[in-house]
Amino acid sequence: MRKLKNCIKHLKEETESWYFNNRHLYTGENIKNLLYGVYRYCDYIIVYDAFYDEDLKRHIEHISISHTSYKALDRNNINKKIRYIIKNFIGDNYEIDSQQITNLVLNIYEKA
């Protein structure tokens, strides 16, 4: 079995592009959401951001994970690489969005 590489790379151009195309999520008068960046790990693209929860009065960290070749991701069968991504960005206290619209992206949130 191969070892996991410890190299998660920040993608500056992709981060700028993501922000430009989704700026409605991060800018505005009463919007407190944060975009930390777009990253790559092995064959996965990770969008790392945080959404402000008005009830909790704090940011909830969030990552979206997709495969570069558009492979389906099963929320019930998380592999070793995806677990590594989650642990590095969110930690051990997380939940996977059960309202997935597509199986091409996993949305993972810090547990409140």
N, C-alpha and C positions, 0 to 999 in steps of 0.2 A: 504494500500500500504506500502511495506517495505521501510525503509530508506536505502540509499546507505551506504556501509561501506567506511570509509575514508582510508582504508589500501591498498596502492599499494606497493607490495613487490618486491624488487630487487632480481633477481635470479642469483647468482654469477656463479654457475656451467653452467647454460644455456647460460649466457653471454660469458663465455670462450669457450663453444662449438660452439656458433654462430660465434664468431670471428674466430675460427680455421677453420670452414667449409666455411666461406665467406671472408677470409682474403684478397682475390683479390680485394674486394671493399674498403678496408681500408689501405692497405699497397702498397707500390710501389714508384717509383721515383717521379712521378708528381701527386700522389693521395693525396688529402687533406681531404678526407671524415673522419668522426668521428663516432665511435660507443660508445654511452653512456651506453647502457645496455639492458638486457632483463628483463621484469617485468611481474608480474601477478596481475590481479585485478579480483576478483570473478572468472568467468569461461573464462576469456580472457587472452591471452598472447600478450604482447606488445613488439615489437622491436623498440627501440628509438635510432635514429642516425641522422646525418646531412650530407648533400652532399654539396660540395663546388660548387658554381655557378661562373664560370669564368667571365661572363658578369657583374654580380652584385658585384663581388669581396667580397663575404661573404658566410657563410654557411646558407643553408636552412634546417630547422628542418623537420624531417620526422618520422612518426610512421607507423608501420604495425600492424594491429590488427587481430587476429584470435581467434576463439573459440576453447577451449580445446577438445571439442567433434566433431570438424570438421563440425559444423552447418554452413549453408550458411548465409552470411551477405549481406544484401541489402543496397547498397549505397544510395538508395532513401528513406530508412526508418531507420533512425538512432535512436536507443533507448536511454533511459536515462543513462544507464551504459556507453555506447560508447561515448555519449556526455560528460560525466564526465571525461573519459579517455582523450579525445581530449582537453578539457579545461585545464586539469592538465599538459599535456605535451606540447601542441602547443599554447593554448590560444584560443581566439575568432576569430582570423584572419587565417582561414585555407581553404583548398580546397581538395576535395576528388578526387583521380585519376580517370578519366573517362575511361582510357584505361585498365581497369581491365581484366586480363586474366582468372581469376577464381573468383567465388563468395565466396571462403573460406577465403580470405584475403582482408581487406580494407587498402589501402595505402593513407595516409593523409599527406599533405605537408603544411608547413607554407606558406601563400601567400606572394609572393615577392613584 
